[in-house]
Amino acid sequence: MALITFFTEVDDLVIDTDRISYEELEAIEEQTDRTWGEWSMGLEKVRIKDVRILFWLAKRRIEAELRFDDCEFDPASVEIGIASSPPKNREQRRASAKATRVPKVNP
């Protein structure tokens, strides 16, 4: 899949969808009651719950005890960038994701 960056007001959360652990795969199945393949198809279609789960996984790598129900995800305040290779710093992340950025969602 790809390297996904969630641009938030506080920081950038980066997750490589090709490097998701077995524990994270199990968490995806628990939250969605779907397989990795089914979930990743929803992610490609930008299904909001699937995007929220990916955001939660990225945050959980920083806050290990974060529960899905406690993870606040406001699509109107988060921009999502998609890149094919890992940038070295924040400026490169923003520049490489700019062309493939998913627009903010306005509820």
MARPA-399030 format. One line per field, with one value per residue (C-alpha): residue in three letters; x, y, z. Coordinates in Angstrom, 2 decimals. Layout:
BEGIN
residu <- c(Ala; ...)
east <- c(X; ...)
north <- c(Y; ...)
up <- c(Z; ...)
***
This chain:
BEGIN
residu <- c(Met; Ala; Leu; Ile; Thr; Phe; Phe; Thr; Glu; Val; Asp; Asp; Leu; Val; Ile; Asp; Thr; Asp; Arg; Ile; Ser; Tyr; Glu; Glu; Leu; Glu; Ala; Ile; Glu; Glu; Gln; Thr; Asp; Arg; Thr; Trp; Gly; Glu; Trp; Ser; Met; Gly; Leu; Glu; Lys; Val; Arg; Ile; Lys; Asp; Val; Arg; Ile; Leu; Phe; Trp; Leu; Ala; Lys; Arg; Arg; Ile; Glu; Ala; Glu; Leu; Arg; Phe; Asp; Asp; Cys; Glu; Phe; Asp; Pro; Ala; Ser; Val; Glu; Ile; Gly; Ile; Ala; Ser; Ser; Pro; Pro; Lys; Asn; Arg; Glu; Gln; Arg; Arg; Ala; Ser; Ala; Lys; Ala; Thr; Arg; Val; Pro; Lys; Val; Asn; Pro)
east <- c(0.00; 1.74; 3.25; 0.41; 0.94; -1.77; -1.03; -2.52; -2.24; 0.07; 2.32; 2.55; 1.67; 3.32; 2.45; 3.68; 0.79; 3.29; 4.75; 1.75; 2.45; 0.44; -0.84; -2.07; -3.65; -5.53; -6.65; -7.96; -9.94; -11.31; -12.47; -13.90; -14.82; -13.14; -9.90; -6.81; -7.68; -11.25; -10.09; -7.39; -9.95; -12.07; -9.00; -8.34; -11.94; -11.38; -14.03; -13.92; -13.90; -11.00; -9.08; -9.88; -8.50; -5.26; -5.05; -5.59; -2.83; -0.43; -1.31; -1.11; 2.52; 3.15; 0.52; 0.57; -2.46; -4.75; -8.08; -9.91; -12.99; -10.79; -9.05; -10.55; -10.42; -11.85; -11.58; -12.18; -8.94; -6.67; -5.10; -3.89; -0.83; 0.10; 3.68; 5.43; 8.75; 9.68; 10.66; 13.45; 11.83; 8.58; 9.20; 9.90; 6.81; 4.64; 6.24; 6.06; 2.50; 1.25; 0.56; -1.35; -2.99; -6.55; -8.58; -10.01; -13.52; -16.06; -18.92)
north <- c(0.00; 3.24; 5.53; 7.53; 10.78; 12.33; 16.06; 17.27; 20.59; 18.98; 16.72; 14.44; 10.78; 8.53; 4.89; 2.53; 0.27; -2.34; -2.61; -3.30; -5.80; -8.94; -7.31; -4.35; -6.70; -8.42; -5.02; -4.13; -7.39; -6.80; -3.26; -4.02; -7.71; -7.88; -9.35; -7.29; -7.54; -6.39; -3.54; -2.39; -2.25; 0.04; 2.15; 2.53; 3.71; 6.21; 4.63; 6.93; 4.20; 2.48; 5.76; 6.35; 2.90; 3.68; 7.01; 5.13; 2.64; 5.50; 7.23; 3.96; 3.58; 6.71; 6.10; 2.31; 2.16; 4.25; 2.51; 2.86; 4.33; 6.96; 8.04; 11.27; 11.66; 14.80; 14.49; 18.23; 19.02; 16.30; 16.23; 12.93; 12.64; 9.55; 8.88; 5.87; 6.31; 7.59; 11.28; 12.31; 15.24; 17.19; 19.51; 16.58; 14.74; 17.75; 18.32; 14.67; 14.26; 17.57; 16.17; 13.17; 14.79; 13.77; 16.94; 17.78; 16.55; 19.20; 17.67)
up <- c(0.00; 1.08; 3.66; 5.22; 7.12; 9.27; 9.50; 12.79; 14.62; 17.17; 15.09; 12.09; 12.58; 10.01; 9.41; 6.72; 5.76; 4.57; 8.08; 10.30; 13.08; 13.79; 16.97; 14.92; 12.36; 15.18; 16.50; 13.02; 12.91; 16.42; 15.59; 12.15; 12.23; 8.81; 7.51; 6.65; 2.95; 3.46; 5.70; 3.29; 0.46; 2.65; 3.32; -0.41; -0.84; 2.02; 4.24; 7.28; 9.95; 8.19; 8.06; 11.75; 12.61; 10.78; 12.64; 15.93; 15.07; 14.31; 17.61; 19.52; 18.48; 20.57; 23.28; 23.73; 26.04; 23.80; 23.26; 19.96; 21.64; 23.32; 20.11; 18.87; 15.11; 13.57; 9.78; 9.46; 11.33; 9.93; 6.49; 5.08; 2.85; 0.87; -0.23; -1.72; 0.12; 3.59; 3.69; 6.08; 7.87; 8.33; 5.36; 3.04; 4.35; 3.57; 0.17; -0.93; 0.27; -1.16; -4.61; -3.25; -0.26; 0.52; 1.10; 4.48; 5.09; 5.97; 7.95)
***
